[in-house]
Each structure stands twice: as C-alpha cells, then as structure tokens.
Amino acid sequence: MSLRKRYGKGQAVVMITLVMGTLIGAMALGTDVAVMYFNWVQLQKAADAAALAGATYLDGGLQFTTASAGCAGQSDYAKQAACTYAETNGLLTDSSSLTINEPGTNLPATAPTPNIQVVATKSGLPYMFGRVLGLTTYSVSAQATANASSSTGTVNQGLFPMAVQCATPCSLSSLNPGSAVQFGVKFSPTFTASGNWQWLQNSNGSNLGDSGLNAAITNGMAGSFTVGGTITSETGNKGKAGPSATAWTDRMSQCPSLSSDPCSGGNPSDIPAGDPCLVVVPAVNFNGCTGSCTLTIEGFANVYIEPSSTTTNVTACFVQTVTANTIAGGPSTPDLGSNSQPVLIQ
C-alpha cells in the first residue's frame, strides 16, 4: 500500500472522529431544545386554559365556587378561576410563577374588554445534555389573554322555550342586568298582541304539545337559533297543568339557595355555573301578533327565573354573563346580557 493511501485513510479517521463528535453534540443539544419546546407548549396550553376559564367570570354574573386554597385570596371570581385552572394544570401560584392581570397589560389599544391576562413561568427545568457545556437549568414563560366575548348571535341547543318582548331595534337601555323582565302579553300588557305568548314552538315550527314542552323545559329546545332567524309563538297555556307543569316545578326545585336575591337590582354575582334557573331566551317583538306567529329573533338575553315562579306567575330578571353553547354575533347583534363563550385575543 502506498504512503499516499495510508495517509488518506488516517486523515479520514480523524475527519470522521471530529464530525461524529460534532453530530453527537448537535443531537444532544437538539434533544434539549426539543424538550424545552415541549415544556413551553405545555405551559402555553395551561396559560390558555387559565385565561379562558377566568374570562368566563369577567362579567360578574356567575360565582366561582371551587377556588383552590392557594387561589381563594384572589380579588374576584375571574382571577380565582384563572388561578385555580393554572394550579390544576401544574403551575405554581406564587407571584414569581403566576401573574394574573385584569385587564391585561401591554395590549394593543384595540384589544377588546373586559379581558384577563395570565403570565406563567416555570423555572428550574433541568438540561439533560447541556450539562457538559455547563448548562444546568432553564426557564420557560407563556402568556395568554382572553376576553368575555359579548353579543350572542347563535345559540346551539338549550334555548329556553320562552321569549321576552323587545321592540325593533332591540335594546336593553332601560332593562339593565338585575332589572325585572316579564314574559308575554299575559304578564306585560304594555304592547298590543292578542292571546297567550308564554311558550314557543319547536325550531321546525311544529307544536311542542305537553310532551315536547316538557322536554324543552327540562333540557332546552333542540336545534340552533340565530339572530335574524325566526321562531314561532304558541297559543294556549300548555304549562298550566300536566307533565309540563311538573317539569317546570322540578327544574325550579333544583335551583340552589343564593345568599341574596339575584333580582334585587344590579347584576347578581353569586349565581353558580349550571344553575338551572339561569336560562337564555330569545328576544322578539310580539306587537301586532295574533294567533301563532312567526317572529324574528332580535337577540338573546340571559334571564334568571326566581325559583318561586310558576308557569302562570313568572318572576325574573336580566343577567349579564357568559352563556353555554353560544357563538358571538356581528357588530349589529344587540347586547342583551347573553355573552358568548370567551375567546383568546393573545
């Protein structure tokens, strides 16, 4: 073998040794970076969930009743909810690890309000291979901001089979959260319509009857309803007796005892999430309606029905809060207290 060939082989071994060392080092550092990215993604998900949870309570209508011990000292329900969800997802609730701002800081001037911001940090995460370079631990940070989106445009499942009177253009300028609401001409003779407009028909226009009304009172109306769409009124007091009256009584009996009367004025702040007395209803204009009428949905309102109410004597008030199974409407959708689900804005 010639000297040149021997020299070439020796040179290749040196080159491969150097390259292999570099590749192994790059792979090792790449693994650390991948783990670091994974930890950041998990932290961001936790911050997102915490911000969305907190935004549900921004309007003050719902009471957050399951605050963890480490979060009970937060100043309001929105912060308590955000803090608790952060803790549930493995975040520490000390001031160096979790900051909750209401409203958020350093946001664009166009950012919608009200909003809540969660800033989360995880420190002391260990490097695996970076230790050979003297790297020991690192920190990752994440930030999320959510707002309570308002003006519900669509309700998917669960619409309560009653409607409130609201003349076009529909507005609650004189019916603010906490103020009384009455259902139909039977309970509010200030507008002209003949008949009993207490109940509504199915989304397909079919008469609910006692059995259908029973199910609608218990679980809400099936189907999707949208502002600008239509809904049909139903004549007769179907809920006066029979299974529908029983369904009404059963639903009202499940409403919890609140520390104060939610309809005593001002937006209530102690209604627990899932309270069956808190319902979402369509707002329509009954004026001029005679018999069973097809009515345009002007908007959606959150209404708290007093547990003592009966099908022939309904006492209720408007509530401003987030409503389940809702979608935000457009700029022309009236704000009647039913806010759609929170959305992330950052």
C-alpha positions as a Markdown table, in Angstrom:
| # | Residue | x | y | z |
|---|---|---|---|---|
| 1 | Met | 0.0 | 0.0 | 0.0 |
| 2 | Ser | 1.4 | 3.3 | -1.0 |
| 3 | Leu | 2.2 | 6.0 | 1.6 |
| 4 | Arg | -0.5 | 8.3 | 0.0 |
| 5 | Lys | -3.2 | 5.7 | 0.6 |
| 6 | Arg | -2.1 | 5.2 | 4.2 |
| 7 | Tyr | -2.1 | 8.9 | 4.8 |
| 8 | Gly | -5.5 | 9.3 | 3.2 |
| 9 | Lys | -7.1 | 6.6 | 5.4 |
| 10 | Gly | -5.6 | 8.2 | 8.6 |
| 11 | Gln | -6.9 | 11.6 | 7.6 |
| 12 | Ala | -10.4 | 10.1 | 7.0 |
| 13 | Val | -10.4 | 8.6 | 10.5 |
| 14 | Val | -9.5 | 12.0 | 12.1 |
| 15 | Met | -12.2 | 13.7 | 10.0 |
| 16 | Ile | -14.9 | 11.2 | 10.9 |
| 17 | Thr | -14.0 | 11.4 | 14.6 |
| 18 | Leu | -14.3 | 15.2 | 14.5 |
| 19 | Val | -17.6 | 15.1 | 12.5 |
| 20 | Met | -19.1 | 12.4 | 14.8 |
| 21 | Gly | -18.3 | 14.4 | 17.9 |
| 22 | Thr | -20.0 | 17.5 | 16.3 |
| 23 | Leu | -23.0 | 15.5 | 15.2 |
| 24 | Ile | -23.4 | 13.8 | 18.6 |
| 25 | Gly | -23.1 | 17.3 | 20.3 |
| 26 | Ala | -25.7 | 18.8 | 17.9 |
| 27 | Met | -28.1 | 15.9 | 18.5 |
| 28 | Ala | -27.7 | 16.2 | 22.3 |
| 29 | Leu | -28.4 | 20.0 | 22.2 |
| 30 | Gly | -31.2 | 19.4 | 19.7 |
| 31 | Thr | -32.8 | 17.0 | 22.3 |
| 32 | Asp | -32.6 | 19.6 | 25.0 |
| 33 | Val | -34.1 | 22.2 | 22.6 |
| 34 | Ala | -36.9 | 19.8 | 21.8 |
| 35 | Val | -37.6 | 19.1 | 25.4 |
| 36 | Met | -37.5 | 22.9 | 26.1 |
| 37 | Tyr | -40.1 | 23.5 | 23.3 |
| 38 | Phe | -42.3 | 20.7 | 24.7 |
| 39 | Asn | -42.3 | 22.3 | 28.1 |
| 40 | Trp | -43.2 | 25.7 | 26.6 |
| 41 | Val | -46.1 | 24.2 | 24.6 |
| 42 | Gln | -47.5 | 22.6 | 27.8 |
| 43 | Leu | -47.1 | 25.8 | 29.7 |
| 44 | Gln | -48.8 | 27.8 | 26.9 |
| 45 | Lys | -51.7 | 25.4 | 26.9 |
| 46 | Ala | -52.0 | 25.8 | 30.7 |
| 47 | Ala | -52.0 | 29.6 | 30.4 |
| 48 | Asp | -54.6 | 29.5 | 27.6 |
| 49 | Ala | -56.9 | 27.3 | 29.7 |
| 50 | Ala | -56.5 | 29.5 | 32.7 |
| 51 | Ala | -57.2 | 32.7 | 30.8 |
| 52 | Leu | -60.3 | 31.2 | 29.1 |
| 53 | Ala | -61.6 | 30.0 | 32.5 |
| 54 | Gly | -61.1 | 33.4 | 34.1 |
| 55 | Ala | -62.8 | 35.2 | 31.2 |
| 56 | Thr | -66.0 | 33.2 | 31.9 |
| 57 | Tyr | -66.4 | 35.1 | 35.1 |
| 58 | Leu | -65.4 | 38.6 | 34.0 |
| 59 | Asp | -69.0 | 39.9 | 33.8 |
| 60 | Gly | -69.6 | 39.1 | 37.4 |
| 61 | Gly | -72.9 | 37.2 | 36.9 |
| 62 | Leu | -71.5 | 33.8 | 37.9 |
| 63 | Gln | -69.9 | 32.8 | 41.1 |
| 64 | Phe | -66.8 | 30.6 | 41.0 |
| 65 | Thr | -67.4 | 28.2 | 43.8 |
| 66 | Thr | -64.4 | 25.8 | 43.5 |
| 67 | Ala | -61.4 | 28.0 | 44.1 |
| 68 | Ser | -58.4 | 26.1 | 45.4 |
| 69 | Ala | -56.9 | 27.0 | 48.8 |
| 70 | Gly | -54.0 | 28.7 | 47.1 |
| 71 | Cys | -56.3 | 30.8 | 44.9 |
| 72 | Ala | -59.1 | 31.8 | 47.3 |
| 73 | Gly | -57.3 | 35.0 | 48.1 |
| 74 | Gln | -57.5 | 36.4 | 44.6 |
| 75 | Ser | -59.6 | 39.6 | 44.4 |
| 76 | Asp | -62.5 | 38.3 | 42.3 |
| 77 | Tyr | -64.1 | 35.2 | 40.7 |
| 78 | Ala | -62.3 | 35.7 | 37.4 |
| 79 | Lys | -58.9 | 35.7 | 39.0 |
| 80 | Gln | -59.8 | 32.8 | 41.3 |
| 81 | Ala | -60.9 | 30.7 | 38.3 |
| 82 | Ala | -57.8 | 31.5 | 36.3 |
| 83 | Cys | -55.6 | 30.8 | 39.2 |
| 84 | Thr | -57.3 | 27.5 | 40.1 |
| 85 | Tyr | -57.2 | 26.3 | 36.5 |
| 86 | Ala | -53.5 | 27.2 | 36.3 |
| 87 | Glu | -52.8 | 25.2 | 39.5 |
| 88 | Thr | -54.8 | 22.3 | 38.2 |
| 89 | Asn | -52.5 | 22.2 | 35.2 |
| 90 | Gly | -49.4 | 22.0 | 37.3 |
| 91 | Leu | -48.5 | 25.7 | 37.7 |
| 92 | Leu | -47.3 | 27.2 | 41.0 |
| 93 | Thr | -49.5 | 30.0 | 42.2 |
| 94 | Asp | -46.7 | 32.1 | 43.8 |
| 95 | Ser | -46.1 | 35.6 | 42.5 |
| 96 | Ser | -42.8 | 34.6 | 40.7 |
| 97 | Ser | -44.6 | 31.8 | 38.8 |
| 98 | Leu | -48.0 | 33.2 | 38.0 |
| 99 | Thr | -49.3 | 36.7 | 37.4 |
| 100 | Ile | -52.9 | 37.5 | 36.6 |
| 101 | Asn | -53.8 | 40.9 | 35.3 |
| 102 | Glu | -57.3 | 42.2 | 34.9 |
| 103 | Pro | -57.3 | 43.8 | 32.4 |
| 104 | Gly | -54.1 | 42.7 | 30.6 |
| 105 | Thr | -51.1 | 44.9 | 30.3 |
| 106 | Asn | -49.1 | 45.9 | 27.2 |
| 107 | Leu | -52.0 | 45.1 | 24.9 |
| 108 | Pro | -53.0 | 46.9 | 21.7 |
| 109 | Ala | -55.3 | 49.8 | 22.1 |
| 110 | Thr | -57.9 | 47.9 | 20.1 |
| 111 | Ala | -57.9 | 44.9 | 22.4 |
| 112 | Pro | -61.5 | 44.1 | 23.4 |
| 113 | Thr | -62.5 | 44.5 | 27.0 |
| 114 | Pro | -63.1 | 43.2 | 29.6 |
| 115 | Asn | -60.2 | 40.8 | 29.4 |
| 116 | Ile | -57.9 | 38.8 | 31.7 |
| 117 | Gln | -54.3 | 38.0 | 31.2 |
| 118 | Val | -52.3 | 35.1 | 32.6 |
| 119 | Val | -48.5 | 35.2 | 32.6 |
| 120 | Ala | -46.9 | 31.9 | 33.7 |
| 121 | Thr | -43.3 | 30.9 | 34.3 |
| 122 | Lys | -41.7 | 27.6 | 35.0 |
| 123 | Ser | -38.1 | 27.7 | 36.4 |
| 124 | Gly | -35.5 | 25.2 | 37.4 |
| 125 | Leu | -36.1 | 22.9 | 34.5 |
| 126 | Pro | -33.0 | 20.7 | 34.0 |
| 127 | Tyr | -30.9 | 20.4 | 30.9 |
| 128 | Met | -30.0 | 16.8 | 30.0 |
| 129 | Phe | -27.1 | 17.0 | 27.7 |
| 130 | Gly | -26.4 | 20.7 | 28.1 |
| 131 | Arg | -24.7 | 20.0 | 31.4 |
| 132 | Val | -21.5 | 19.1 | 29.5 |
| 133 | Leu | -21.3 | 22.8 | 28.5 |
| 134 | Gly | -22.0 | 24.0 | 32.0 |
| 135 | Leu | -25.7 | 24.5 | 31.5 |
| 136 | Thr | -27.8 | 23.3 | 34.4 |
| 137 | Thr | -31.4 | 24.7 | 34.4 |
| 138 | Tyr | -33.6 | 26.9 | 32.3 |
| 139 | Ser | -36.9 | 28.7 | 32.5 |
| 140 | Val | -39.9 | 29.0 | 30.1 |
| 141 | Ser | -42.6 | 31.6 | 30.0 |
| 142 | Ala | -46.0 | 31.8 | 28.4 |
| 143 | Gln | -48.7 | 34.5 | 28.2 |
| 144 | Ala | -52.4 | 34.3 | 27.3 |
| 145 | Thr | -55.1 | 36.9 | 27.3 |
| 146 | Ala | -58.9 | 36.2 | 26.9 |
| 147 | Asn | -62.0 | 38.3 | 26.8 |
| 148 | Ala | -65.6 | 37.6 | 27.5 |
| 149 | Ser | -67.0 | 37.8 | 24.0 |
| 150 | Ser | -70.3 | 39.6 | 24.0 |
| 151 | Ser | -73.5 | 39.8 | 22.0 |
| 152 | Thr | -74.5 | 36.3 | 21.4 |
| 153 | Gly | -75.5 | 35.7 | 17.8 |
| 154 | Thr | -76.3 | 32.0 | 17.8 |
| 155 | Val | -77.5 | 29.5 | 20.5 |
| 156 | Asn | -76.8 | 25.9 | 19.8 |
| 157 | Gln | -79.0 | 23.6 | 21.9 |
| 158 | Gly | -80.6 | 24.6 | 25.2 |
| 159 | Leu | -82.7 | 27.7 | 24.3 |
| 160 | Phe | -85.4 | 28.0 | 26.9 |
| 161 | Pro | -88.9 | 27.9 | 25.3 |
| 162 | Met | -90.0 | 31.4 | 26.4 |
| 163 | Ala | -89.4 | 34.8 | 24.7 |
| 164 | Val | -89.1 | 38.3 | 26.0 |
| 165 | Gln | -90.6 | 41.3 | 24.4 |
| 166 | Cys | -88.1 | 43.6 | 22.7 |
| 167 | Ala | -89.2 | 46.0 | 20.0 |
| 168 | Thr | -87.0 | 46.7 | 17.0 |
| 169 | Pro | -84.4 | 48.0 | 17.3 |
| 170 | Cys | -84.0 | 45.8 | 20.3 |
| 171 | Ser | -82.0 | 47.3 | 23.2 |
| 172 | Leu | -81.8 | 46.8 | 27.0 |
| 173 | Ser | -81.1 | 50.5 | 27.6 |
| 174 | Ser | -84.0 | 50.6 | 30.1 |
| 175 | Leu | -83.7 | 46.9 | 31.1 |
| 176 | Asn | -80.3 | 46.6 | 32.6 |
| 177 | Pro | -78.9 | 43.5 | 34.3 |
| 178 | Gly | -80.7 | 43.0 | 37.5 |
| 179 | Ser | -83.9 | 44.7 | 36.3 |
| 180 | Ala | -87.2 | 42.8 | 36.1 |
| 181 | Val | -88.4 | 41.0 | 32.9 |
| 182 | Gln | -91.9 | 39.8 | 32.1 |
| 183 | Phe | -92.9 | 37.1 | 29.6 |
| 184 | Gly | -95.6 | 37.6 | 27.0 |
| 185 | Val | -98.7 | 39.7 | 26.8 |
| 186 | Lys | -100.3 | 37.8 | 29.7 |
| 187 | Phe | -97.7 | 39.3 | 32.0 |
| 188 | Ser | -96.9 | 42.6 | 30.3 |
| 189 | Pro | -99.9 | 44.4 | 28.9 |
| 190 | Thr | -97.8 | 47.3 | 27.6 |
| 191 | Phe | -97.8 | 46.1 | 24.0 |
| 192 | Thr | -100.6 | 45.0 | 21.7 |
| 193 | Ala | -100.9 | 41.3 | 20.9 |
| 194 | Ser | -103.8 | 39.0 | 21.5 |
| 195 | Gly | -103.5 | 35.5 | 23.0 |
| 196 | Asn | -101.1 | 33.9 | 25.4 |
| 197 | Trp | -97.5 | 34.2 | 24.2 |
| 198 | Gln | -95.8 | 32.4 | 27.0 |
| 199 | Trp | -94.4 | 29.4 | 25.2 |
| 200 | Leu | -92.5 | 28.8 | 21.9 |
| 201 | Gln | -92.7 | 26.1 | 19.3 |
| 202 | Asn | -90.0 | 23.8 | 18.0 |
| 203 | Ser | -87.4 | 25.1 | 15.7 |
| 204 | Asn | -89.1 | 23.3 | 12.8 |
| 205 | Gly | -92.4 | 25.1 | 13.7 |
| 206 | Ser | -94.1 | 22.0 | 15.0 |
| 207 | Asn | -96.3 | 22.4 | 18.0 |
| 208 | Leu | -94.5 | 21.3 | 21.1 |
| 209 | Gly | -97.5 | 19.9 | 22.9 |
| 210 | Asp | -97.2 | 18.8 | 26.5 |
| 211 | Ser | -94.5 | 16.1 | 25.9 |
| 212 | Gly | -92.4 | 18.3 | 23.7 |
| 213 | Leu | -92.7 | 21.3 | 26.1 |
| 214 | Asn | -91.8 | 19.0 | 29.0 |
| 215 | Ala | -88.5 | 18.1 | 27.3 |
| 216 | Ala | -87.8 | 21.7 | 26.3 |
| 217 | Ile | -88.4 | 23.0 | 29.8 |
| 218 | Thr | -86.1 | 20.3 | 31.2 |
| 219 | Asn | -83.3 | 20.5 | 28.7 |
| 220 | Gly | -83.9 | 23.5 | 26.5 |
| 221 | Met | -85.1 | 23.5 | 22.9 |
| 222 | Ala | -83.2 | 21.3 | 20.3 |
| 223 | Gly | -81.6 | 22.9 | 17.3 |
| 224 | Ser | -79.7 | 26.1 | 16.5 |
| 225 | Phe | -81.2 | 29.6 | 16.7 |
| 226 | Thr | -79.6 | 32.7 | 15.2 |
| 227 | Val | -80.3 | 36.5 | 15.4 |
| 228 | Gly | -82.2 | 37.4 | 12.3 |
| 229 | Gly | -83.7 | 34.0 | 12.1 |
| 230 | Thr | -87.3 | 33.1 | 13.1 |
| 231 | Ile | -89.1 | 31.4 | 15.9 |
| 232 | Thr | -92.8 | 30.6 | 16.3 |
| 233 | Ser | -95.1 | 31.5 | 19.2 |
| 234 | Glu | -97.6 | 29.1 | 20.5 |
| 235 | Thr | -101.0 | 29.9 | 21.9 |
| 236 | Gly | -102.6 | 28.3 | 25.0 |
| 237 | Asn | -101.2 | 27.8 | 28.4 |
| 238 | Lys | -99.6 | 24.4 | 27.8 |
| 239 | Gly | -97.7 | 24.6 | 31.1 |
| 240 | Lys | -100.7 | 25.2 | 33.4 |
| 241 | Ala | -101.1 | 21.6 | 34.3 |
| 242 | Gly | -99.8 | 18.1 | 33.3 |
| 243 | Pro | -96.2 | 17.0 | 32.6 |
| 244 | Ser | -95.0 | 20.4 | 31.5 |
| 245 | Ala | -96.1 | 22.0 | 34.8 |
| 246 | Thr | -94.3 | 19.1 | 36.6 |
| 247 | Ala | -91.2 | 19.7 | 34.5 |
| 248 | Trp | -91.3 | 23.4 | 35.5 |
| 249 | Thr | -91.6 | 22.6 | 39.2 |
| 250 | Asp | -88.8 | 20.0 | 39.0 |
| 251 | Arg | -86.5 | 22.5 | 37.3 |
| 252 | Met | -87.2 | 25.3 | 39.7 |
| 253 | Ser | -86.8 | 22.9 | 42.7 |
| 254 | Gln | -83.2 | 22.2 | 41.6 |
| 255 | Cys | -82.1 | 25.9 | 41.8 |
| 256 | Pro | -79.8 | 26.5 | 44.7 |
| 257 | Ser | -80.5 | 28.9 | 47.6 |
| 258 | Leu | -78.5 | 32.1 | 46.9 |
| 259 | Ser | -77.0 | 34.4 | 49.5 |
| 260 | Ser | -79.1 | 37.3 | 48.1 |
| 261 | Asp | -82.0 | 37.8 | 45.8 |
| 262 | Pro | -80.4 | 37.9 | 42.3 |
| 263 | Cys | -83.3 | 40.2 | 41.2 |
| 264 | Ser | -82.9 | 42.8 | 43.8 |
| 265 | Gly | -81.2 | 45.2 | 41.5 |
| 266 | Gly | -77.8 | 45.3 | 39.9 |
| 267 | Asn | -76.0 | 42.4 | 38.1 |
| 268 | Pro | -76.1 | 39.4 | 40.5 |
| 269 | Ser | -72.7 | 37.9 | 41.5 |
| 270 | Asp | -73.5 | 34.7 | 43.3 |
| 271 | Ile | -75.2 | 32.6 | 40.7 |
| 272 | Pro | -73.3 | 29.3 | 40.4 |
| 273 | Ala | -72.4 | 28.0 | 37.0 |
| 274 | Gly | -75.0 | 25.5 | 35.8 |
| 275 | Asp | -77.8 | 27.0 | 37.9 |
| 276 | Pro | -81.0 | 25.7 | 36.2 |
| 277 | Cys | -82.8 | 29.0 | 37.0 |
| 278 | Leu | -80.3 | 30.9 | 34.7 |
| 279 | Val | -81.7 | 30.5 | 31.2 |
| 280 | Val | -81.1 | 32.0 | 27.8 |
| 281 | Val | -84.2 | 33.2 | 25.9 |
| 282 | Pro | -84.8 | 34.9 | 22.6 |
| 283 | Ala | -86.0 | 38.5 | 22.4 |
| 284 | Val | -88.7 | 39.1 | 19.8 |
| 285 | Asn | -91.3 | 41.8 | 19.0 |
| 286 | Phe | -94.8 | 40.5 | 19.7 |
| 287 | Asn | -96.5 | 43.7 | 18.7 |
| 288 | Gly | -99.4 | 43.0 | 16.2 |
| 289 | Cys | -99.1 | 39.3 | 16.6 |
| 290 | Thr | -102.4 | 37.4 | 16.5 |
| 291 | Gly | -102.6 | 33.7 | 16.9 |
| 292 | Ser | -99.5 | 31.6 | 16.3 |
| 293 | Cys | -96.9 | 33.9 | 14.7 |
| 294 | Thr | -93.5 | 33.5 | 13.1 |
| 295 | Leu | -91.3 | 36.1 | 14.8 |
| 296 | Thr | -87.8 | 37.4 | 14.0 |
| 297 | Ile | -85.2 | 36.8 | 16.7 |
| 298 | Glu | -83.9 | 40.2 | 17.7 |
| 299 | Gly | -81.3 | 38.9 | 20.1 |
| 300 | Phe | -80.7 | 36.6 | 23.1 |
| 301 | Ala | -81.0 | 37.5 | 26.7 |
| 302 | Asn | -79.8 | 35.8 | 29.9 |
| 303 | Val | -82.7 | 35.6 | 32.4 |
| 304 | Tyr | -82.7 | 34.4 | 36.0 |
| 305 | Ile | -86.1 | 32.9 | 36.9 |
| 306 | Glu | -86.9 | 33.1 | 40.6 |
| 307 | Pro | -87.3 | 29.6 | 42.0 |
| 308 | Ser | -90.7 | 30.5 | 43.4 |
| 309 | Ser | -92.1 | 31.2 | 40.0 |
| 310 | Thr | -94.9 | 29.1 | 38.5 |
| 311 | Thr | -95.9 | 28.7 | 34.9 |
| 312 | Thr | -98.7 | 31.3 | 35.5 |
| 313 | Asn | -96.7 | 33.7 | 37.5 |
| 314 | Val | -93.1 | 34.1 | 36.3 |
| 315 | Thr | -90.8 | 36.5 | 38.2 |
| 316 | Ala | -87.4 | 37.0 | 36.6 |
| 317 | Cys | -84.6 | 39.5 | 35.9 |
| 318 | Phe | -81.9 | 40.1 | 33.3 |
| 319 | Val | -78.4 | 38.9 | 34.0 |
| 320 | Gln | -75.1 | 39.8 | 32.2 |
| 321 | Thr | -72.9 | 36.7 | 31.9 |
| 322 | Val | -71.4 | 34.1 | 29.6 |
| 323 | Thr | -73.9 | 31.6 | 28.3 |
| 324 | Ala | -73.2 | 28.0 | 27.4 |
| 325 | Asn | -73.4 | 26.8 | 23.7 |
| 326 | Thr | -73.2 | 30.2 | 22.2 |
| 327 | Ile | -71.5 | 31.9 | 19.3 |
| 328 | Ala | -70.5 | 35.5 | 19.0 |
| 329 | Gly | -72.6 | 37.7 | 16.8 |
| 330 | Gly | -71.7 | 40.5 | 14.4 |
| 331 | Pro | -71.5 | 44.3 | 15.2 |
| 332 | Ser | -75.3 | 44.7 | 14.8 |
| 333 | Thr | -76.1 | 42.0 | 17.3 |
| 334 | Pro | -77.7 | 43.7 | 20.3 |
| 335 | Asp | -76.1 | 43.1 | 23.7 |
| 336 | Leu | -78.9 | 41.8 | 25.8 |
| 337 | Gly | -76.8 | 40.2 | 28.6 |
| 338 | Ser | -76.1 | 36.9 | 26.9 |
| 339 | Asn | -72.4 | 36.8 | 26.2 |
| 340 | Ser | -70.9 | 34.1 | 24.0 |
| 341 | Gln | -68.0 | 31.9 | 25.1 |
| 342 | Pro | -64.7 | 33.6 | 25.9 |
| 343 | Val | -62.0 | 33.8 | 23.2 |
| 344 | Leu | -58.2 | 34.2 | 23.3 |
| 345 | Ile | -57.1 | 37.5 | 22.0 |
| 346 | Gln | -53.3 | 36.9 | 22.6 |
